[in-house]
């Protein structure tokens, strides 16, 4: 059972459908690993559904209903692309570490990812969905490796998929969600017994601290 969860406000926004897609992907993947938060979201959705049933219903004009139905059909056809290929086949390791809905966004097995090395013991892989101001990626930290001390230009959401890491705020293992804001400065260090695999969504970029950090800010695209 994960020990670090989304905030109440974040779960409420997820249940209401008010999250940007990258943040929604992080929360949905956490829910796949956390029965406690799944139960809580089901409760929030039930309360929201009950409140909606109390609202008055107004019928749309016939021409508006037809227009909306046509727009929905057009959107569905565009999303389908007209040529759906066979679903990807995932190996046992990918199925074990990467739950849905993240697995479908990944689209390939973990062993086939073209990782980009950022520093020794630190690799990244860019993911969709993309959104203005957000970057979504997988992060792989080698055993015992540390990410240099850094702060954030906005929010950062880190969901552990495998292994674990520690920073000034605690220890995070599979299913745990570490949430940071513009006031957070930390230095994550991976557990020594294996790679730490994370899903990470960053808003507003990362600012490394210290003399080495200033150099990294100039030359590294984290």
N, C-alpha and C positions, 0 to 999 in steps of 0.2 A: 504494500500500500504506500503510495507516495506520501511524503511528509510536507512538501511545499506545493501550494495550490494557487490557482488564480484568485484574485480578490473577489469579494461579493459583487462589486460594481462591474467587474469584467465578466463574470458569469451572467449577470443580469443583462448586460449589453449583448452577450452572445445569444442568450435565449430570445431576446427581442430582435435579433438580426441586425444589430446596429454596429458591428465591428467591421473595420476594414478587412479585406480578404486575407492579407498576410497574418494579422493578429488572430483572425478567426481560425486559420489553419493551425496555429500553435495551440489554441484552446481546444479545438476539436481533437487534435492528436493527444493532448493531455487527457481528455475525457475518455479516449479509447483505452487509456492505461489506468484510469482512476474511477473505480465504482462509486466512491463517495461523491465526487463531483458530478457524475452522471445522474445519480439520484437527485442531487440538488437542482440540476438543470431541468430534469423532468418535472420537478415540483414548480419551478418558476414558470415553465411553459404551461403547466396546468392552470396556475393562477392567472397568467396572461390570457389563456383561452376563456376562462370563466369571466374575466372582466370584459372581454370582447363581446361575449354573448349578451351582456347587459346594455350594449350600445344600440341606439335605434338604427334600423336598416332603411336605407333609401335606395329605391330601384333606379338603375341607370337608364337613360333613354335607349331605345332599341338600336339606333345608329351608333351610339357610343359602345354598346356591348359588342356589336359586330366588328367595329374598328379595333377594339382591344383584343378580340379573339384572333383577328387576322395578324395583328402585331405579334402576339404570342406564338402563333404558328411560324411566322417568318423568323423569329428569334430562335426557335427550336431547330428549324432547318439550317440556319447559319451555324449554330453551335455544333450540329452533327457533322457538318462539312460534306455530307452526301456520300462519304466513302469511309465508313468505319472499318478499320482493320481489326485483326484478331487481338484480343487482350494480351498484354505482356505476361510472360511466364516468369515468376519470381522463385528464386531458390530458397532453401530452408532458412539460411542465415538472414536474408532480407525479410522474409515473413516473420521471423522471430523478433528482429530488432525494430522493424519499421511497420507500425500499424497503419491501417486505413484511418483517415483519408490521405495521409502523407505518402503512402506507398504509390498511389496513383499519380500524385504530383511528381514523385521521383521518376517513375517510368522505366527504370533499369535496376538491375541487381547492384548491390553495394560493391561487389568485386569488379564491376564494369565502370564505375564512376571515374571520370578523368579529374582527379583531385588537383587543385592548384596549391602549390606550396607557398605559404606566406613567410614562415620562419621554420627553424629546426623544431620538429615535433608539432607543427601546426599547419593543417591543410584545410582548405575550404572548397565548397562546390556550390555555385549559384543555382537557385531554384526559382521557378515560377511559384506563386503569382508575384508579379511586380506591381508596385503602386508608387505613386509620387511620394518621394521622401522616405520610402521603405526599401530595405534590402532583405531578401529571404535566402538563407543558405544552410547547408549542412556544414558542421564544424567538427573536425577530427583532431583531438589533442592526444599526443603520444603519452605513454606511461610516465608519470612524474613530471611531464613538461608543464611550463607555466606560460600563461598569456601575460605580457608585460602590463604593469599597473596602468589603468586607464579609466577615463570617465566617458560620458555620453553626451551627444548633442541633443538627445531626446530620450525616448524610451528604448529599452532593450529587453527582449523576452528570450530566455534560453531554456529549452526543454531537453532534458537528458533522455536519450534513447538507449544508451548502453554505457557501462562503466560508471564513472562518477568524478566529481571534482569538488574542491573546497575553496572558499574565499573567506574574506573577513566576516561574512554574514552567516556562514554555516556550511554544511556538507550537503551535496545534491547527488542523488542516485536516480536510477531509471524511473521515469514518470514524474520526477520533480520539476517544477517550473520556477526558475529564478527570474524575478522581475526587477529591473533597475530603471531609474529615471535620471534626469539631468544632474541631480545632486549626488548620485552614487559614484564612488571611486573604489575600484577593487582590483585584485590580482588573483584570478582563478588558477588553481593548480590541479592537474589531473591526478587521480589516484595512481599509485605505483604499480598496480597489478594488471594493467591493460589499457587499451585505447579508451578514450572517452568520446562518444559520438553524440552530438547535439544538433537539434534544430534551433536556429537562431534567427530572430527578426529584429533588425536594428532600424530605428528611426533617427534621422539627423546625424548619423555618422558616429565615429569613435575618436576620442582624443587621448593619446598616450601621454603619460606623465613622466617627469624626470628628463635627464639629459639624453638618454637613449630614446625615450619617448618622443622627444622633439625631432630626432633623426627619423624615427619611424613615421611620424606624421608627415614628413616631407616625401619619403620614398616608398612607404608601404601602403597598399590599398587593401585595408583589412575588411 
